[in-house]
Amino acid sequence: MFIAWSLGFIWFAMFLPRPVIEPVRTDGVIALTGGGGRIPHALRVIERGSSKRLLVSGVDREVRPREFAAEYKVPDRLMSCCVMLGYDAVDTRTNALEAARWVKENNLRSVRLVTTDWHMRRAAFDLAEELPPRTIMVRDAVPSKPSFRILFLEYNKLVARLLAWAIGW
């Protein structure tokens, strides 16, 4: 068991998901809060027209749209038409629920998931479980330089999530 866990961890740490090689178009972008570079990357996708709309999932309830726009220098025209702030999520699983609800409400057929490379596998797993059938999900990882501690914790969270899923929880 330890050998399997160790080999899995080595694979997890050595082969982190990568950014999307452009051009890839999707109906929507889902950016998960919590890691540096995620929101700016998602905003660039919208600004260059590779997607029509953006959900930022897991925004703190104290953050107002005007503050968000000022922090990330989002033009008013983009904020009003294309950026939605999601306040319901507090963790990766609730990010998936919030995002799937947004996808259904907007009848999106394809989405781009933006999160940090070390977080992508678990986030994509949870989102895939919640998305409507036949929704295409593109994984667009934001590169980082995670510490051993972050990799260790995230790998164990992924293993725990997969085990929970396997027993139907």
C-alpha positions in Angstrom: 0.0 0.0 0.0 2.8 2.4 0.9 4.6 1.7 -2.4 1.4 2.4 -4.4 0.9 5.6 -2.5 4.5 6.7 -3.0 4.5 6.0 -6.7 1.2 7.9 -7.0 2.7 10.8 -5.2 5.8 10.9 -7.4 3.5 10.8 -10.5 1.3 13.6 -9.0 4.3 15.8 -8.2 6.3 15.2 -11.4 3.5 15.5 -13.9 1.4 18.5 -12.9 -1.3 19.6 -15.4 -0.4 22.2 -17.9 -1.9 25.4 -19.3 -4.0 25.2 -22.5 -2.2 25.8 -25.7 -4.3 28.4 -27.5 -6.5 28.8 -29.5 -9.2 27.0 -27.6 -12.7 28.4 -27.5 -15.3 27.6 -24.8 -18.7 29.0 -23.9 -17.6 29.8 -20.4 -14.7 30.0 -18.0 -14.7 28.9 -14.4 -12.0 30.4 -12.2 -11.6 29.1 -8.7 -10.4 31.5 -6.1 -7.5 30.6 -3.7 -4.4 30.7 -5.7 -2.3 33.4 -7.3 -2.7 33.9 -11.0 -6.0 32.1 -11.4 -8.3 35.2 -11.8 -5.9 37.2 -14.0 -5.5 34.2 -16.3 -9.2 33.7 -16.6 -9.7 37.4 -17.3 -7.2 37.2 -20.1 -9.2 34.4 -21.7 -12.3 36.5 -21.7 -10.5 39.7 -22.9 -9.0 37.9 -25.9 -12.4 36.5 -26.9 -11.7 32.8 -26.2 -14.8 32.6 -24.1 -18.0 34.6 -23.7 -18.4 34.7 -19.9 -16.6 34.0 -16.6 -17.7 32.7 -13.2 -15.3 33.4 -10.4 -16.2 30.8 -7.8 -15.6 31.1 -4.1 -15.5 34.9 -3.8 -15.5 36.1 -0.2 -19.0 37.5 0.6 -17.4 40.9 1.6 -16.1 41.5 -1.9 -18.3 43.7 -4.0 -18.2 43.7 -7.8 -16.8 47.2 -7.9 -14.0 46.2 -5.5 -13.3 43.1 -7.6 -13.2 45.2 -10.8 -10.8 47.7 -9.2 -8.5 45.0 -7.8 -8.2 43.2 -11.2 -8.6 46.2 -13.4 -11.6 44.8 -15.1 -13.3 47.3 -17.5 -16.9 48.1 -16.8 -18.1 46.8 -20.1 -16.5 43.4 -19.3 -17.7 43.3 -15.7 -21.3 44.1 -16.7 -21.6 41.6 -19.5 -19.3 38.8 -18.8 -18.1 38.4 -15.2 -20.1 36.8 -12.5 -18.9 36.5 -8.9 -19.9 33.4 -7.1 -20.3 33.7 -3.4 -21.6 30.2 -2.4 -18.5 28.1 -2.5 -16.2 27.6 0.4 -14.2 24.6 -0.8 -13.5 22.6 -3.9 -16.6 20.5 -3.7 -18.9 23.5 -3.3 -16.9 25.2 -6.2 -18.1 22.3 -8.3 -21.7 22.7 -7.2 -21.7 26.4 -7.7 -20.0 26.1 -11.1 -22.3 23.3 -12.3 -25.4 25.3 -11.4 -24.0 28.3 -13.4 -23.3 26.1 -16.4 -26.9 24.7 -16.3 -28.5 28.2 -15.8 -26.5 29.5 -18.8 -27.0 26.5 -21.0 -23.2 26.2 -21.6 -21.9 23.3 -23.6 -18.2 23.8 -23.0 -16.3 25.3 -20.1 -12.7 26.0 -19.3 -11.6 25.3 -15.7 -8.9 27.6 -14.5 -7.1 26.7 -11.3 -3.5 26.1 -10.1 -1.6 23.1 -11.5 -1.4 21.3 -8.2 -5.2 21.8 -7.6 -6.4 20.9 -11.1 -6.9 17.1 -10.7 -9.2 17.3 -7.7 -11.0 20.4 -8.9 -11.6 18.8 -12.4 -12.8 15.5 -10.8 -15.3 17.3 -8.6 -16.5 19.5 -11.4 -16.8 16.6 -13.9 -19.0 14.8 -11.3 -21.4 17.7 -11.2 -21.6 19.0 -14.8 -24.5 18.1 -17.0 -23.8 15.2 -19.3 -21.9 15.9 -22.5 -20.5 19.2 -21.2 -17.0 19.6 -22.5 -14.5 20.6 -19.9 -11.1 22.0 -20.8 -8.5 22.0 -18.1 -6.4 25.1 -18.1 -3.8 24.9 -15.3 -2.0 28.0 -14.0 1.7 27.0 -13.5 3.1 27.4 -10.1 6.1 26.3 -8.0 4.4 24.4 -5.2 6.2 23.5 -2.1 6.6 19.9 -1.0 4.0 20.6 1.7 1.4 21.8 -0.8 2.0 18.8 -3.0 1.8 16.4 -0.1 -1.4 17.9 1.3 -3.1 18.2 -2.1 -2.1 14.6 -3.1 -3.6 13.3 0.1 -6.8 15.4 -0.4 -7.1 13.9 -3.9 -6.6 10.3 -2.6 -9.2 10.9 0.1 -11.7 12.4 -2.4 -11.3 9.4 -4.7 -11.7 7.0 -1.9 -14.8 8.8 -0.7 -16.2 8.8 -4.3 -15.4 5.0 -4.6 -17.6 4.3 -1.5 -20.4 6.5 -2.7 -19.9 9.4 -0.4 
